[in-house]
Amino acid sequence: MLSIMLQVLYLLLYAFFLVLIGRFIMGYVLTFGRRWQPGRGAAATMEIVWSVTDPPLKALRRVIPPLRLGTVSLDLSSLVLLVILFVLMDYVVGPLIDSVR
C-alpha cells in the first residue's frame, strides 16, 4: 500500500515537472512571438498550466527576490522550483520506493 502511494506521489511530481516545462516553453513563445494570438484550445491549456504552476512560484517569489544584474532582473524562483522537484523525485521519493519494494 505504501509503495503504491509513493509511486502515485512520484507520478504527480513528474506530471508537475512536465507542466512546469510546458510553462517555460509557453513563456518563451509569448516572449518571442509577440504577435501570436493563442486559439481557444491553446488559451485554455495555458490557463490550466498557469493556474497549476502559479501558487508554488508565487510562494517562492516571496522568499527569493529577483537577481539584479544592472538593468536586467532575473527571476530565479522557477529554477529553484525545478531543483526542488529534481531533489524530491530523485533523492527522496525514488529511494523510498526502492526501499519499500
N, C-alpha and C positions, 0 to 999 in steps of 0.2 A: 504494500500500500504506500509506504514512504517512497519507494523507488518511483512509482507512478506519479506521485505528487512532485517529486524533484524533476522528473522528465517533463512534466507539464510546465513547471516553472522555467526550465531551460528553454522550452519551445516558446514561451511567452517572451522571455528575454531576447531570444533570437528574432522573433517577429518584431519586437520593438526596435531592435537593431536595424532590420530591413526598412522599417518605416522611417527611422532616422536618416538612413542613407537616401531614401526617397525624398525626404525633406531637403537634404543637401542638394540633390540634383535639381529639384524644383526651384530652389532658391537661386541656383546658378542660371537656370533657364529664365527666370523672371528678371535677374540682374542683367544678363547679356542680351536677351531678346525683349527689349523694352516695348516694341510694338506688338508683341504676341498677345493675343486675347484668348484665354482658355475657353474651350467649349463647355457645354453643360456637364459632361462626364468628367472632364479634367478639373473643372471648378469644384465639383462635388468631391472628387478624390483629394484635391488639395485641401479642402476644408476639413476632411477627416484626418488627413496627415497632420495638419497644423493643430487641430484640437487635441490630438493624441500626444504630440510632442511638446506643445507649449507649456503645460504645467511643470514638468521637470526642468525645462530650460529656463523658465522664469524664476524658479526657485534657485537655480544655480547662479543666475544673473544677479540676484540679490546678494549672494555671498561672494562671488568673484567679479570684481569690476573689470570693465574692458581695459585692455592693454593699450596705452597711448604710445604711438610711435610718430612723433611730430604732429602732423595734421591728420594722420590716419589712426583710427581706433579699431582694434581687433577684439572681437567677441570670442573669448576662449571657452565659454560655457558649453558649446556644442562639442568641442574637443574633449573637455573634461568628462562630459556625459558619455562620450564614446569610450573613453578609457575606463570609466566605471563599469560600463556594460561588459567590456572585454574581461576585466578582472572578475566580475561576478560570474560570467559564463565559464571562463577557463580555470579559475583558481578557487572558486567557492562551490558552485553548483556541480560542475563537471566531476571533481574528485568525490563529492558526496554521492553522486550517482554511482560511480565506480565502487565506492566502499560499501554501498548498500546491497549491490548485486551479489 
